[in-house]
Amino acid sequence: MTLLTAIKIESNKLKEKARLKGIYENFGQKEVQKLEGKFIDLSSYTDEMNNNRRMICMFNDWCMSYTG
């Protein structure tokens, strides 16, 4: 599974969770940490890894600003 696919899956899950339970403090942080653990190698700074970091950062920003 690619990072982009994983982000789409997690965002769909979060949208459903927000619909059912509402938005709360730290909304989506568990999912962001899960993606970082799976797709980020802390010792690697290749272009691909830096791109993964940017994509996860954008997903984190989306989680913080999501209003439903």
PQR file with spaces between the fields and no chain letter, atoms N, CA, C, O and H, PARSE charges and radii, in Angstrom:
ATOM       1  N    MET     1       0.849   -1.181    0.000 -0.4000 1.5000
ATOM       2  CA   MET     1       0.000    0.000    0.000 -0.0000 2.0000
ATOM       3  C    MET     1       0.893    1.241    0.000  0.5500 1.7000
ATOM       4  O    MET     1       1.888    1.310    0.720 -0.5500 1.4000
ATOM       5  N    THR     2       0.520    2.196   -0.807 -0.4000 1.5000
ATOM       6  CA   THR     2       1.289    3.442   -0.871 -0.0000 2.0000
ATOM       7  C    THR     2       0.821    4.402    0.223  0.5500 1.7000
ATOM       8  O    THR     2      -0.249    4.230    0.808 -0.5500 1.4000
ATOM       9  H    THR     2      -0.289    2.141   -1.392  0.4000 1.0000
ATOM      10  N    LEU     3       1.635    5.401    0.479 -0.4000 1.5000
ATOM      11  CA   LEU     3       1.293    6.391    1.492 -0.0000 2.0000
ATOM      12  C    LEU     3       0.027    7.145    1.104  0.5500 1.7000
ATOM      13  O    LEU     3      -0.831    7.390    1.952 -0.5500 1.4000
ATOM      14  H    LEU     3       2.504    5.541    0.004  0.4000 1.0000
ATOM      15  N    LEU     4      -0.098    7.511   -0.154 -0.4000 1.5000
ATOM      16  CA   LEU     4      -1.281    8.251   -0.593 -0.0000 2.0000
ATOM      17  C    LEU     4      -2.557    7.435   -0.359  0.5500 1.7000
ATOM      18  O    LEU     4      -3.567    7.983    0.083 -0.5500 1.4000
ATOM      19  H    LEU     4       0.599    7.313   -0.843  0.4000 1.0000
ATOM      20  N    THR     5      -2.519    6.150   -0.648 -0.4000 1.5000
ATOM      21  CA   THR     5      -3.669    5.283   -0.405 -0.0000 2.0000
ATOM      22  C    THR     5      -3.980    5.211    1.083  0.5500 1.7000
ATOM      23  O    THR     5      -5.140    5.284    1.487 -0.5500 1.4000
ATOM      24  H    THR     5      -1.698    5.704   -1.007  0.4000 1.0000
ATOM      25  N    ALA     6      -2.940    5.066    1.892 -0.4000 1.5000
ATOM      26  CA   ALA     6      -3.128    4.993    3.344 -0.0000 2.0000
ATOM      27  C    ALA     6      -3.738    6.280    3.883  0.5500 1.7000
ATOM      28  O    ALA     6      -4.597    6.237    4.763 -0.5500 1.4000
ATOM      29  H    ALA     6      -1.998    5.006    1.563  0.4000 1.0000
ATOM      30  N    ILE     7      -3.303    7.422    3.365 -0.4000 1.5000
ATOM      31  CA   ILE     7      -3.858    8.711    3.798 -0.0000 2.0000
ATOM      32  C    ILE     7      -5.333    8.810    3.420  0.5500 1.7000
ATOM      33  O    ILE     7      -6.147    9.276    4.216 -0.5500 1.4000
ATOM      34  H    ILE     7      -2.605    7.457    2.650  0.4000 1.0000
ATOM      35  N    LYS     8      -5.676    8.379    2.223 -0.4000 1.5000
ATOM      36  CA   LYS     8      -7.081    8.408    1.803 -0.0000 2.0000
ATOM      37  C    LYS     8      -7.948    7.529    2.690  0.5500 1.7000
ATOM      38  O    LYS     8      -9.053    7.920    3.066 -0.5500 1.4000
ATOM      39  H    LYS     8      -5.014    8.001    1.576  0.4000 1.0000
ATOM      40  N    ILE     9      -7.454    6.349    3.024 -0.4000 1.5000
ATOM      41  CA   ILE     9      -8.205    5.435    3.890 -0.0000 2.0000
ATOM      42  C    ILE     9      -8.404    6.058    5.269  0.5500 1.7000
ATOM      43  O    ILE     9      -9.511    6.048    5.807 -0.5500 1.4000
ATOM      44  H    ILE     9      -6.557    6.031    2.718  0.4000 1.0000
ATOM      45  N    GLU    10      -7.323    6.601    5.836 -0.4000 1.5000
ATOM      46  CA   GLU    10      -7.417    7.201    7.169 -0.0000 2.0000
ATOM      47  C    GLU    10      -8.331    8.425    7.169  0.5500 1.7000
ATOM      48  O    GLU    10      -9.084    8.629    8.120 -0.5500 1.4000
ATOM      49  H    GLU    10      -6.424    6.609    5.398  0.4000 1.0000
ATOM      50  N    SER    11      -8.275    9.238    6.121 -0.4000 1.5000
ATOM      51  CA   SER    11      -9.138   10.421    6.084 -0.0000 2.0000
ATOM      52  C    SER    11     -10.601   10.023    5.979  0.5500 1.7000
ATOM      53  O    SER    11     -11.458   10.671    6.581 -0.5500 1.4000
ATOM      54  H    SER    11      -7.662    9.072    5.348  0.4000 1.0000
ATOM      55  N    ASN    12     -10.903    8.976    5.231 -0.4000 1.5000
ATOM      56  CA   ASN    12     -12.289    8.499    5.148 -0.0000 2.0000
ATOM      57  C    ASN    12     -12.767    7.973    6.500  0.5500 1.7000
ATOM      58  O    ASN    12     -13.909    8.207    6.894 -0.5500 1.4000
ATOM      59  H    ASN    12     -10.207    8.449    4.742  0.4000 1.0000
ATOM      60  N    LYS    13     -11.885    7.259    7.212 -0.4000 1.5000
ATOM      61  CA   LYS    13     -12.240    6.775    8.550 -0.0000 2.0000
ATOM      62  C    LYS    13     -12.491    7.943    9.493  0.5500 1.7000
ATOM      63  O    LYS    13     -13.430    7.914   10.288 -0.5500 1.4000
ATOM      64  H    LYS    13     -10.957    7.068    6.892  0.4000 1.0000
ATOM      65  N    LEU    14     -11.656    8.966    9.405 -0.4000 1.5000
ATOM      66  CA   LEU    14     -11.810   10.120   10.286 -0.0000 2.0000
ATOM      67  C    LEU    14     -13.085   10.902    9.976  0.5500 1.7000
ATOM      68  O    LEU    14     -13.745   11.399   10.889 -0.5500 1.4000
ATOM      69  H    LEU    14     -10.893    8.990    8.758  0.4000 1.0000
ATOM      70  N    LYS    15     -13.429   11.012    8.708 -0.4000 1.5000
ATOM      71  CA   LYS    15     -14.669   11.700    8.342 -0.0000 2.0000
ATOM      72  C    LYS    15     -15.871   10.977    8.948  0.5500 1.7000
ATOM      73  O    LYS    15     -16.788   11.610    9.470 -0.5500 1.4000
ATOM      74  H    LYS    15     -12.893   10.609    7.967  0.4000 1.0000
ATOM      75  N    GLU    16     -15.855    9.656    8.873 -0.4000 1.5000
ATOM      76  CA   GLU    16     -16.949    8.872    9.445 -0.0000 2.0000
ATOM      77  C    GLU    16     -16.969    9.003   10.960  0.5500 1.7000
ATOM      78  O    GLU    16     -18.036    9.143   11.557 -0.5500 1.4000
ATOM      79  H    GLU    16     -15.110    9.142    8.448  0.4000 1.0000
ATOM      80  N    LYS    17     -15.794    8.960   11.588 -0.4000 1.5000
ATOM      81  CA   LYS    17     -15.712    9.110   13.042 -0.0000 2.0000
ATOM      82  C    LYS    17     -16.230   10.478   13.467  0.5500 1.7000
ATOM      83  O    LYS    17     -16.932   10.590   14.472 -0.5500 1.4000
ATOM      84  H    LYS    17     -14.927    8.846   11.103  0.4000 1.0000
ATOM      85  N    ALA    18     -15.890   11.524   12.709 -0.4000 1.5000
ATOM      86  CA   ALA    18     -16.361   12.878   13.036 -0.0000 2.0000
ATOM      87  C    ALA    18     -17.876   12.961   12.887  0.5500 1.7000
ATOM      88  O    ALA    18     -18.543   13.633   13.674 -0.5500 1.4000
ATOM      89  H    ALA    18     -15.320   11.433   11.893  0.4000 1.0000
ATOM      90  N    ARG    19     -18.413   12.287   11.892 -0.4000 1.5000
ATOM      91  CA   ARG    19     -19.864   12.294   11.683 -0.0000 2.0000
ATOM      92  C    ARG    19     -20.583   11.611   12.844  0.5500 1.7000
ATOM      93  O    ARG    19     -21.635   12.070   13.287 -0.5500 1.4000
ATOM      94  H    ARG    19     -17.872   11.741   11.253  0.4000 1.0000
ATOM      95  N    LEU    20     -20.007   10.512   13.333 -0.4000 1.5000
ATOM      96  CA   LEU    20     -20.663    9.741   14.392 -0.0000 2.0000
ATOM      97  C    LEU    20     -20.416   10.293   15.791  0.5500 1.7000
ATOM      98  O    LEU    20     -21.332   10.346   16.612 -0.5500 1.4000
ATOM      99  H    LEU    20     -19.152   10.139   12.973  0.4000 1.0000
ATOM     100  N    LYS    21     -19.185   10.703   16.062 -0.4000 1.5000
ATOM     101  CA   LYS    21     -18.816   11.086   17.422 -0.0000 2.0000
ATOM     102  C    LYS    21     -18.480   12.559   17.583  0.5500 1.7000
ATOM     103  O    LYS    21     -18.353   13.049   18.705 -0.5500 1.4000
ATOM     104  H    LYS    21     -18.441   10.660   15.395  0.4000 1.0000
ATOM     105  N    GLY    22     -18.335   13.265   16.476 -0.4000 1.5000
ATOM     106  CA   GLY    22     -17.946   14.664   16.547 -0.0000 2.0000
ATOM     107  C    GLY    22     -16.434   14.828   16.513  0.5500 1.7000
ATOM     108  O    GLY    22     -15.680   13.856   16.554 -0.5500 1.4000
ATOM     109  H    GLY    22     -18.438   12.867   15.565  0.4000 1.0000
ATOM     110  N    ILE    23     -16.018   16.079   16.437 -0.4000 1.5000
ATOM     111  CA   ILE    23     -14.592   16.403   16.385 -0.0000 2.0000
ATOM     112  C    ILE    23     -14.146   16.753   17.796  0.5500 1.7000
ATOM     113  O    ILE    23     -14.867   17.418   18.540 -0.5500 1.4000
ATOM     114  H    ILE    23     -16.631   16.869   16.403  0.4000 1.0000
ATOM     115  N    TYR    24     -12.967   16.305   18.148 -0.4000 1.5000
ATOM     116  CA   TYR    24     -12.457   16.480   19.498 -0.0000 2.0000
ATOM     117  C    TYR    24     -11.014   16.973   19.449  0.5500 1.7000
ATOM     118  O    TYR    24     -10.392   17.007   18.387 -0.5500 1.4000
ATOM     119  H    TYR    24     -12.382   15.765   17.544  0.4000 1.0000
ATOM     120  N    GLU    25     -10.494   17.352   20.603 -0.4000 1.5000
ATOM     121  CA   GLU    25      -9.106   17.794   20.682 -0.0000 2.0000
ATOM     122  C    GLU    25      -8.195   16.643   20.261  0.5500 1.7000
ATOM     123  O    GLU    25      -8.467   15.484   20.574 -0.5500 1.4000
ATOM     124  H    GLU    25     -10.999   17.325   21.466  0.4000 1.0000
ATOM     125  N    ASN    26      -7.137   16.958   19.566 -0.4000 1.5000
ATOM     126  CA   ASN    26      -6.184   15.967   19.039 -0.0000 2.0000
ATOM     127  C    ASN    26      -6.818   15.047   17.993  0.5500 1.7000
ATOM     128  O    ASN    26      -6.405   13.898   17.841 -0.5500 1.4000
ATOM     129  H    ASN    26      -6.916   17.899   19.312  0.4000 1.0000
ATOM     130  N    PHE    27      -7.806   15.548   17.286 -0.4000 1.5000
ATOM     131  CA   PHE    27      -8.489   14.783   16.239 -0.0000 2.0000
ATOM     132  C    PHE    27      -7.485   14.346   15.177  0.5500 1.7000
ATOM     133  O    PHE    27      -6.841   15.184   14.546 -0.5500 1.4000
ATOM     134  H    PHE    27      -8.142   16.481   17.410  0.4000 1.0000
ATOM     135  N    GLY    28      -7.352   13.052   14.983 -0.4000 1.5000
ATOM     136  CA   GLY    28      -6.506   12.499   13.934 -0.0000 2.0000
ATOM     137  C    GLY    28      -5.054   12.270   14.322  0.5500 1.7000
ATOM     138  O    GLY    28      -4.288   11.758   13.506 -0.5500 1.4000
ATOM     139  H    GLY    28      -7.875   12.371   15.496  0.4000 1.0000
ATOM     140  N    GLN    29      -4.648   12.625   15.523 -0.4000 1.5000
ATOM     141  CA   GLN    29      -3.241   12.494   15.882 -0.0000 2.0000
ATOM     142  C    GLN    29      -2.795   11.034   15.959  0.5500 1.7000
ATOM     143  O    GLN    29      -1.656   10.717   15.614 -0.5500 1.4000
ATOM     144  H    GLN    29      -5.270   13.041   16.186  0.4000 1.0000
ATOM     145  N    LYS    30      -3.668   10.158   16.403 -0.4000 1.5000
ATOM     146  CA   LYS    30      -3.325    8.739   16.462 -0.0000 2.0000
ATOM     147  C    LYS    30      -3.066    8.206   15.050  0.5500 1.7000
ATOM     148  O    LYS    30      -2.149    7.413   14.838 -0.5500 1.4000
ATOM     149  H    LYS    30      -4.593   10.415   16.683  0.4000 1.0000
ATOM     150  N    GLU    31      -3.874    8.645   14.097 -0.4000 1.5000
ATOM     151  CA   GLU    31      -3.722    8.199   12.718 -0.0000 2.0000
ATOM     152  C    GLU    31      -2.442    8.757   12.098  0.5500 1.7000
ATOM     153  O    GLU    31      -1.763    8.059   11.344 -0.5500 1.4000
ATOM     154  H    GLU    31      -4.619    9.289   14.269  0.4000 1.0000
ATOM     155  N    VAL    32      -2.110   10.015   12.412 -0.4000 1.5000
ATOM     156  CA   VAL    32      -0.877   10.622   11.903 -0.0000 2.0000
ATOM     157  C    VAL    32       0.329    9.849   12.435  0.5500 1.7000
ATOM     158  O    VAL    32       1.255    9.546   11.681 -0.5500 1.4000
ATOM     159  H    VAL    32      -2.661   10.582   13.024  0.4000 1.0000
ATOM     160  N    GLN    33       0.322    9.536   13.711 -0.4000 1.5000
ATOM     161  CA   GLN    33       1.431    8.788   14.310 -0.0000 2.0000
ATOM     162  C    GLN    33       1.544    7.394   13.707  0.5500 1.7000
ATOM     163  O    GLN    33       2.649    6.882   13.528 -0.5500 1.4000
ATOM     164  H    GLN    33      -0.430    9.782   14.323  0.4000 1.0000
ATOM     165  N    LYS    34       0.419    6.786   13.398 -0.4000 1.5000
ATOM     166  CA   LYS    34       0.422    5.463   12.778 -0.0000 2.0000
ATOM     167  C    LYS    34       1.084    5.525   11.391  0.5500 1.7000
ATOM     168  O    LYS    34       1.880    4.655   11.040 -0.5500 1.4000
ATOM     169  H    LYS    34      -0.478    7.202   13.544  0.4000 1.0000
ATOM     170  N    LEU    35       0.750    6.553   10.616 -0.4000 1.5000
ATOM     171  CA   LEU    35       1.346    6.708    9.290 -0.0000 2.0000
ATOM     172  C    LEU    35       2.841    7.004    9.391  0.5500 1.7000
ATOM     173  O    LEU    35       3.633    6.476    8.610 -0.5500 1.4000
ATOM     174  H    LEU    35       0.103    7.260   10.902  0.4000 1.0000
ATOM     175  N    GLU    36       3.226    7.842   10.343 -0.4000 1.5000
ATOM     176  CA   GLU    36       4.642    8.145   10.519 -0.0000 2.0000
ATOM     177  C    GLU    36       5.419    6.879   10.865  0.5500 1.7000
ATOM     178  O    GLU    36       6.509    6.655   10.338 -0.5500 1.4000
ATOM     179  H    GLU    36       2.583    8.271   10.976  0.4000 1.0000
ATOM     180  N    GLY    37       4.871    6.063   11.736 -0.4000 1.5000
ATOM     181  CA   GLY    37       5.535    4.828   12.119 -0.0000 2.0000
ATOM     182  C    GLY    37       5.697    3.860   10.966  0.5500 1.7000
ATOM     183  O    GLY    37       6.685    3.130   10.886 -0.5500 1.4000
ATOM     184  H    GLY    37       3.985    6.245   12.164  0.4000 1.0000
ATOM     185  N    LYS    38       4.722    3.860   10.075 -0.4000 1.5000
ATOM     186  CA   LYS    38       4.753    2.912    8.957 -0.0000 2.0000
ATOM     187  C    LYS    38       5.576    3.409    7.765  0.5500 1.7000
ATOM     188  O    LYS    38       6.227    2.609    7.093 -0.5500 1.4000
ATOM     189  H    LYS    38       3.920    4.453   10.140  0.4000 1.0000
ATOM     190  N    PHE    39       5.553    4.725    7.494 -0.4000 1.5000
ATOM     191  CA   PHE    39       6.142    5.224    6.251 -0.0000 2.0000
ATOM     192  C    PHE    39       7.369    6.114    6.413  0.5500 1.7000
ATOM     193  O    PHE    39       7.953    6.526    5.411 -0.5500 1.4000
ATOM     194  H    PHE    39       5.024    5.374    8.041  0.4000 1.0000
ATOM     195  N    ILE    40       7.777    6.423    7.635 -0.4000 1.5000
ATOM     196  CA   ILE    40       8.912    7.319    7.842 -0.0000 2.0000
ATOM     197  C    ILE    40      10.072    6.568    8.488  0.5500 1.7000
ATOM     198  O    ILE    40       9.913    5.923    9.524 -0.5500 1.4000
ATOM     199  H    ILE    40       7.303    6.088    8.450  0.4000 1.0000
ATOM     200  N    ASP    41      11.233    6.662    7.861 -0.4000 1.5000
ATOM     201  CA   ASP    41      12.476    6.147    8.429 -0.0000 2.0000
ATOM     202  C    ASP    41      13.236    7.355    8.964  0.5500 1.7000
ATOM     203  O    ASP    41      13.686    8.202    8.192 -0.5500 1.4000
ATOM     204  H    ASP    41      11.363    7.186    7.019  0.4000 1.0000
ATOM     205  N    LEU    42      13.378    7.435   10.282 -0.4000 1.5000
ATOM     206  CA   LEU    42      13.962    8.616   10.915 -0.0000 2.0000
ATOM     207  C    LEU    42      15.399    8.880   10.495  0.5500 1.7000
ATOM     208  O    LEU    42      15.864   10.015   10.604 -0.5500 1.4000
ATOM     209  H    LEU    42      13.013    6.747   10.910  0.4000 1.0000
ATOM     210  N    SER    43      16.113    7.874   10.022 -0.4000 1.5000
ATOM     211  CA   SER    43      17.509    8.062    9.643 -0.0000 2.0000
ATOM     212  C    SER    43      17.686    8.343    8.157  0.5500 1.7000
ATOM     213  O    SER    43      18.814    8.529    7.700 -0.5500 1.4000
ATOM     214  H    SER    43      15.736    6.952    9.934  0.4000 1.0000
ATOM     215  N    SER    44      16.600    8.377    7.396 -0.4000 1.5000
ATOM     216  CA   SER    44      16.684    8.577    5.949 -0.0000 2.0000
ATOM     217  C    SER    44      16.160    9.949    5.550  0.5500 1.7000
ATOM     218  O    SER    44      15.086   10.368    5.984 -0.5500 1.4000
ATOM     219  H    SER    44      15.684    8.226    7.767  0.4000 1.0000
ATOM     220  N    TYR    45      16.926   10.638    4.724 -0.4000 1.5000
ATOM     221  CA   TYR    45      16.511   11.949    4.213 -0.0000 2.0000
ATOM     222  C    TYR    45      16.581   11.984    2.690  0.5500 1.7000
ATOM     223  O    TYR    45      16.978   12.986    2.095 -0.5500 1.4000
ATOM     224  H    TYR    45      17.798   10.298    4.372  0.4000 1.0000
ATOM     225  N    THR    46      16.193   10.882    2.076 -0.4000 1.5000
ATOM     226  CA   THR    46      16.133   10.840    0.619 -0.0000 2.0000
ATOM     227  C    THR    46      14.962   11.701    0.145  0.5500 1.7000
ATOM     228  O    THR    46      14.119   12.114    0.941 -0.5500 1.4000
ATOM     229  H    THR    46      15.871   10.068    2.559  0.4000 1.0000
ATOM     230  N    ASP    47      14.924   11.962   -1.146 -0.4000 1.5000
ATOM     231  CA   ASP    47      13.820   12.748   -1.698 -0.0000 2.0000
ATOM     232  C    ASP    47      12.480   12.064   -1.437  0.5500 1.7000
ATOM     233  O    ASP    47      11.492   12.722   -1.114 -0.5500 1.4000
ATOM     234  H    ASP    47      15.609   11.627   -1.792  0.4000 1.0000
ATOM     235  N    GLU    48      12.455   10.746   -1.578 -0.4000 1.5000
ATOM     236  CA   GLU    48      11.213   10.005   -1.344 -0.0000 2.0000
ATOM     237  C    GLU    48      10.759   10.132    0.116  0.5500 1.7000
ATOM     238  O    GLU    48       9.576   10.339    0.387 -0.5500 1.4000
ATOM     239  H    GLU    48      13.259   10.211   -1.841  0.4000 1.0000
ATOM     240  N    MET    49      11.696   10.009    1.038 -0.4000 1.5000
ATOM     241  CA   MET    49      11.343   10.087    2.450 -0.0000 2.0000
ATOM     242  C    MET    49      10.905   11.505    2.821  0.5500 1.7000
ATOM     243  O    MET    49       9.967   11.679    3.598 -0.5500 1.4000
ATOM     244  H    MET    49      12.657    9.841    0.817  0.4000 1.0000
ATOM     245  N    ASN    50      11.577   12.514    2.271 -0.4000 1.5000
ATOM     246  CA   ASN    50      11.168   13.895    2.531 -0.0000 2.0000
ATOM     247  C    ASN    50       9.792   14.178    1.945  0.5500 1.7000
ATOM     248  O    ASN    50       9.015   14.935    2.527 -0.5500 1.4000
ATOM     249  H    ASN    50      12.339   12.373    1.639  0.4000 1.0000
ATOM     250  N    ASN    51       9.485   13.582    0.807 -0.4000 1.5000
ATOM     251  CA   ASN    51       8.156   13.717    0.213 -0.0000 2.0000
ATOM     252  C    ASN    51       7.104   13.067    1.114  0.5500 1.7000
ATOM     253  O    ASN    51       6.015   13.613    1.296 -0.5500 1.4000
ATOM     254  H    ASN    51      10.116   12.967    0.334  0.4000 1.0000
ATOM     255  N    ASN    52       7.431   11.901    1.678 -0.4000 1.5000
ATOM     256  CA   ASN    52       6.523   11.247    2.618 -0.0000 2.0000
ATOM     257  C    ASN    52       6.277   12.139    3.827  0.5500 1.7000
ATOM     258  O    ASN    52       5.145   12.247    4.298 -0.5500 1.4000
ATOM     259  H    ASN    52       8.315   11.457    1.530  0.4000 1.0000
ATOM     260  N    ARG    53       7.322   12.775    4.329 -0.4000 1.5000
ATOM     261  CA   ARG    53       7.172   13.679    5.473 -0.0000 2.0000
ATOM     262  C    ARG    53       6.238   14.841    5.133  0.5500 1.7000
ATOM     263  O    ARG    53       5.385   15.214    5.938 -0.5500 1.4000
ATOM     264  H    ARG    53       8.242   12.687    3.947  0.4000 1.0000
ATOM     265  N    ARG    54       6.404   15.404    3.947 -0.4000 1.5000
ATOM     266  CA   ARG    54       5.537   16.517    3.515 -0.0000 2.0000
ATOM     267  C    ARG    54       4.085   16.066    3.408  0.5500 1.7000
ATOM     268  O    ARG    54       3.180   16.785    3.831 -0.5500 1.4000
ATOM     269  H    ARG    54       7.097   15.101    3.293  0.4000 1.0000
ATOM     270  N    MET    55       3.857   14.886    2.847 -0.4000 1.5000
ATOM     271  CA   MET    55       2.490   14.391    2.698 -0.0000 2.0000
ATOM     272  C    MET    55       1.837   14.149    4.054  0.5500 1.7000
ATOM     273  O    MET    55       0.665   14.471    4.244 -0.5500 1.4000
ATOM     274  H    MET    55       4.592   14.302    2.503  0.4000 1.0000
ATOM     275  N    ILE    56       2.578   13.591    4.986 -0.4000 1.5000
ATOM     276  CA   ILE    56       2.033   13.352    6.323 -0.0000 2.0000
ATOM     277  C    ILE    56       1.789   14.674    7.039  0.5500 1.7000
ATOM     278  O    ILE    56       0.811   14.811    7.774 -0.5500 1.4000
ATOM     279  H    ILE    56       3.531   13.330    4.832  0.4000 1.0000
ATOM     280  N    CYS    57       2.663   15.638    6.831 -0.4000 1.5000
ATOM     281  CA   CYS    57       2.469   16.971    7.413 -0.0000 2.0000
ATOM     282  C    CYS    57       1.191   17.614    6.860  0.5500 1.7000
ATOM     283  O    CYS    57       0.439   18.235    7.611 -0.5500 1.4000
ATOM     284  H    CYS    57       3.457   15.527    6.234  0.4000 1.0000
ATOM     285  N    MET    58       0.946   17.471    5.569 -0.4000 1.5000
ATOM     286  CA   MET    58      -0.272   18.007    4.964 -0.0000 2.0000
ATOM     287  C    MET    58      -1.506   17.301    5.526  0.5500 1.7000
ATOM     288  O    MET    58      -2.528   17.942    5.770 -0.5500 1.4000
ATOM     289  H    MET    58       1.558   16.967    4.959  0.4000 1.0000
ATOM     290  N    PHE    59      -1.419   15.991    5.732 -0.4000 1.5000
ATOM     291  CA   PHE    59      -2.521   15.242    6.335 -0.0000 2.0000
ATOM     292  C    PHE    59      -2.762   15.718    7.765  0.5500 1.7000
ATOM     293  O    PHE    59      -3.909   15.875    8.183 -0.5500 1.4000
ATOM     294  H    PHE    59      -0.589   15.470    5.534  0.4000 1.0000
ATOM     295  N    ASN    60      -1.695   15.945    8.508 -0.4000 1.5000
ATOM     296  CA   ASN    60      -1.815   16.465    9.876 -0.0000 2.0000
ATOM     297  C    ASN    60      -2.502   17.830    9.874  0.5500 1.7000
ATOM     298  O    ASN    60      -3.369   18.084   10.710 -0.5500 1.4000
ATOM     299  H    ASN    60      -0.764   15.818    8.168  0.4000 1.0000
ATOM     300  N    ASP    61      -2.124   18.710    8.943 -0.4000 1.5000
ATOM     301  CA   ASP    61      -2.771   20.015    8.831 -0.0000 2.0000
ATOM     302  C    ASP    61      -4.250   19.855    8.518  0.5500 1.7000
ATOM     303  O    ASP    61      -5.083   20.588    9.051 -0.5500 1.4000
ATOM     304  H    ASP    61      -1.419   18.504    8.264  0.4000 1.0000
ATOM     305  N    TRP    62      -4.581   18.891    7.648 -0.4000 1.5000
ATOM     306  CA   TRP    62      -5.987   18.649    7.312 -0.0000 2.0000
ATOM     307  C    TRP    62      -6.750   18.212    8.566  0.5500 1.7000
ATOM     308  O    TRP    62      -7.868   18.666    8.808 -0.5500 1.4000
ATOM     309  H    TRP    62      -3.904   18.296    7.215  0.4000 1.0000
ATOM     310  N    CYS    63      -6.140   17.332    9.357 -0.4000 1.5000
ATOM     311  CA   CYS    63      -6.801   16.863   10.590 -0.0000 2.0000
ATOM     312  C    CYS    63      -7.057   18.017   11.546  0.5500 1.7000
ATOM     313  O    CYS    63      -8.123   18.092   12.157 -0.5500 1.4000
ATOM     314  H    CYS    63      -5.232   16.964    9.160  0.4000 1.0000
ATOM     315  N    MET    64      -6.087   18.918   11.682 -0.4000 1.5000
ATOM     316  CA   MET    64      -6.219   20.023   12.619 -0.0000 2.0000
ATOM     317  C    MET    64      -7.258   21.046   12.177  0.5500 1.7000
ATOM     318  O    MET    64      -7.851   21.728   13.013 -0.5500 1.4000
ATOM     319  H    MET    64      -5.221   18.858   11.185  0.4000 1.0000
ATOM     320  N    SER    65      -7.486   21.158   10.861 -0.4000 1.5000
ATOM     321  CA   SER    65      -8.414   22.182   10.381 -0.0000 2.0000
ATOM     322  C    SER    65      -9.762   21.608    9.936  0.5500 1.7000
ATOM     323  O    SER    65     -10.634   22.360    9.501 -0.5500 1.4000
ATOM     324  H    SER    65      -7.005   20.604   10.182  0.4000 1.0000
ATOM     325  N    TYR    66      -9.944   20.291   10.039 -0.4000 1.5000
ATOM     326  CA   TYR    66     -11.184   19.658    9.599 -0.0000 2.0000
ATOM     327  C    TYR    66     -12.358   20.112   10.460  0.5500 1.7000
ATOM     328  O    TYR    66     -12.286   20.092   11.689 -0.5500 1.4000
ATOM     329  H    TYR    66      -9.235   19.680   10.393  0.4000 1.0000
ATOM     330  N    THR    67     -13.426   20.516    9.807 -0.4000 1.5000
ATOM     331  CA   THR    67     -14.611   20.976   10.525 -0.0000 2.0000
ATOM     332  C    THR    67     -15.844   20.141   10.213  0.5500 1.7000
ATOM     333  O    THR    67     -16.913   20.382   10.775 -0.5500 1.4000
ATOM     334  H    THR    67     -13.485   20.532    8.808  0.4000 1.0000
ATOM     335  N    GLY    68     -15.711   19.178    9.339 -0.4000 1.5000
ATOM     336  CA   GLY    68     -16.839   18.323    9.036 -0.0000 2.0000
ATOM     337  C    GLY    68     -17.505   18.783    7.837  0.5500 1.7000
ATOM     338  O    GLY    68     -18.494   18.185    7.412 -0.5500 1.4000
ATOM     339  H    GLY    68     -14.843   18.983    8.882  0.4000 1.0000
